[in-house]
């Protein structure tokens, strides 16, 4: 028995990322205006490496919810920008560990500040209680389908 109170198209559009897409577009715009020349997808990889440097490509897949070909392409492009470097794992030479280059470390503070600014823009007029409800609902949706 369906419990949603939306028309099916509205609910599907919302859950599949209408808000997420709008936030990503605004963050990309804010990056461009600040002369940060990376994509949101590249930034998401860097973000996880800032949290823990030296992750495997599989760990980056898991952290960013992307498939292996996508992560390989993103890491290739980040290498070309000299923001990361691949190093063969000491334990398993078939596995590459991804490490931040010094230039990427320099981007961390600026891009995190831009991300916080973007979230503040997105959440203007939204109460803490509404945010908590949204988090609970979206977590439940995710858990139902995991």
N, C-alpha and C positions, 0 to 999 in steps of 0.2 A: 504494500500500500504506500503510495508516494506521500511524502510529508512536505515537499517543497511548496512554497507559496508564490513561486515565480512561474511565469510561462517557461516552458522547457528551454526554449531558445535563449531567454534571458539568463537563466541559471547556468546553462552550459557555457555561455559566453563569459559570464562572471568567473566561474570556477576555473575555466581554462586560461585565464590570465589577462583579462581586460585591464584590470588595475595594475598587474605586474608589467604588462606591456607599456602602459602609460608611464609608470615609474622609470622603466628602462630607457624609454625615449627621452624623458626629462633628464635623467642622469647623463645620457650620452650628449645631450645638448649642453648641459652644465660642464662636462668634460671639455667639449669643443671650445666653449667660451673661455675656459681657463687654460687653453692650449695644452691639454692633456691628450696626447695622440695615441690612445689605445681604445679598443672597443669595450663594451660592457662585458662581453664574453671573456675577453682577455683579462679584464679586471677581476672577474669572479675567480679565475685561476690564481691570479696574484694574491687576492684576498686570502685564499686558503693557505697559500704558501707563507704569507705574513703570519698567519696563526701558527703554522708549523712548517718550517722550511725542510726540504729534503723528502718530499712525498713521492711515492711511486705514481706512475701514470694511472694505474688502477685506483689508487687512493683518491686521486684527483677526479676520476670518473665518478666514484661513489660520492665524493663531497659536493660535486657540482651537478649531479644527476645528468651527466652527459655520457654518450657512448665512447668507445675507444677511438674510432676514427675522428670524432670531433675533438677530443682531447689531444690527439696526435697533431691535428692541424693547428689547434690553438698553441700548443707548445712549440711547434715549428715556427709559427709566426712570432711568438714571444722571443724565441732564440734569434730570429732575424733582427728583431729590435734590440737585441743584446740585453734583455731583461731577465732571462733565465738561462740556465745551462743544464744539459743532460749529463749525468755521470752514471756509468755502469755500477750496479749494485755490487758491493764486495761479497755478498752472500750468494747472489744469483746473477751472473753476467748477462742473462737474457732480459733482466729487468733494469729499466732506467729509473734513476732517482732524479727528481727535478729540484734544482736549487736556484734561489734568487741571486741575481747579479747585483752589484752595488747600486746600479742605476735604478733598479726596481725598488730597492729599499728607500731610495730618495723620493719615490712617488707615493709611498704609503700614507704619510700624514696628509698630503694635499688631497689625495683621492678619497680618503676616509672622511675628511672634512666636507668634500663635495657630496659624498653619499649621504652624510648626516643632513646637510642642507636640503638635499633633494627629498629625503624622508620627511623633514619638517614641512616642506612645501606640500607634500602629498597628504600629510596628516593634519593640516590646518583645519581647525574646527571639529576634529574628532577627539572624543574624550578618552581618557585612559580606560574607562569601563568598556567602551565600544571596541577599543583595540584588543582588550582581553577576550571579549566575546568572539571577535573575528579570529583571533589566534586559536581559541578552543574549537570553533567550528571547522576551520581549515585543517587543523590537526586531526580532527575526527574524520573528515573526508579522506585525508591522506591515510590514516590508520585503517579505514574500511577497505581501501584498495591496495594496501601494501602486500 
